[in-house]
Amino acid sequence: MREQLMGIMVGKNIKLLFAAIAALLLGALLAGQLTVKLMADDYKQRMLAHDSELAGYLTESGLPPHRIAALFTASKTEEQAAAGQRLLNGAAYNGDTPISLLPEVAGFQQKYALLLLALSVCFGLALLTVLLLFILRQNAMLKRANAALIGFMEGDVKLRLDDQAEGSFSRLFTSINMLATSLTAHISRERQNKEFLRDIISDISHQLKTPLAALLMYGEIIQDERTGNDVVDKFTSKSRRELLRMEHLIQSLLKLARLDAGAIALEQAEQPLRAVLEAAMQGFRTRAELEGKTVVLSCREDIRLNCDKEWLLEAVSNIVKNALDHTEAGDKLEIAGDETPLFTEITITDNGTGIHPEDIHSVFKRFYRSRFSKDKQGAGIGLTLSRSIVEKHGGTITVESKLSKGTVFRIVFPKLTIL
């Protein structure tokens, strides 16, 4: 079911914006024309008032009324205009006369300057208001689109954007919806593939357990017979060793595949970290003693970690095994646990042969085998499995190494969570 999240159409918003601006411009034009008419009427009234005052002044000079009226209504020649200008220039009454000395003109200028200023301010405020409303509506639309995208990324694959309107945003939303549909189909296929892989893994695990167990039992029976034939005993021992190696490899592959398929649900609980690390160390203590290597544990008793004990033990054990594989007699291996207010950390440090710079970025790759490695028996999945387990717990694993100096594996589990 498709959910409609966008209530405002982008194309319609742009059209409304242009319509509002056009209305404002038309209003400004009409206001300007009205202002010009008011100015003309006002100028006419002021001119008539000035002429009336002048006519009254001339009446007092004794001129006949008909002569005074002709002064204002009759046509004037250029010579008369020039003569009048010369007369007024002599009285300093011309274009250079300051406006402040002409009260009527000064009042006219002040009145209409304030009027035009008020009209300009009103027009500017109206235009800014329209643009602000448009921007706010666009921002609200983008916020809803952002919320929809976040919801999609959080798992609600049914969310879609409204792309039914016109405009560049709608075309963008159409592309986003197409991408979301493609991703949804891909997610569905991946889910089906994982379910199929989980079923296959389950079948394979059951199919392999029986023949492997049978072959190991047959090997033990042959060894117990003590034929006295050195060749038979030698090859029986080798067969058993290879069968055990095959069993370990198959079990590791099955664990890794189950992790990749999401078929494993971790049973996490608060665990004393030292107990987990001790269990990992105990599993290799005999081997370390036989090979003349020292294994040291350093971890406080009060450190606790929310984890699946068995799976975390698997991750740490794989790293410890890798460290023993790349150390010599007399070398030292240290397993340490520590915590800060921000994270809990496990470090596995050795002073062995180290990792070649060419391999440092590839050690966690599946089936990766270094051409510099002395361990010819490894399958190259132990560290990959450790990384998958750590990441399944929400942690990270990194490695630092120098040739002939040793290697440090760091496993970090953050304590902070995003609310």
Secondary structure, 3 states (H helix, E strand, C coil): CCEECCCCCHHHHHHHHHHHHHHHHHHHHHHHHHHHHHHHHHHHHHHHHHHHHHHHHHHHCCCCHHHHHHHHHCCCCHHHHHHHHHHHHHCCCCCCCCHHHCHHHHHHHHHHHHHHHHHHHHHHHHHHHHHHHHHHHHHHHHHHHHHHHHHHHCCCCCEECCCCCCCHHHHHHHHHHHHHHHHHHHHHHHHHHHHHHHHHHHHHHHHHHHHHHHHHHHHHHHHHHCCCCHHHHHHHHHHHHHHHHHHHHHHHHHHHHHHHCCCCCCCCEEEEHHHHHHHHHHHHHHHHHHCCCEEEEECCCCCEEEECHHHHHHHHHHHHHHHHHCCCCCCEEEEEEEECCCEEEEEEEECCCCCCCCCCCCCCCCCCCCCCCCCCCCCCCHHHHHHHHHHHCCCEEEEEEECCCEEEEEEEEECCCCC
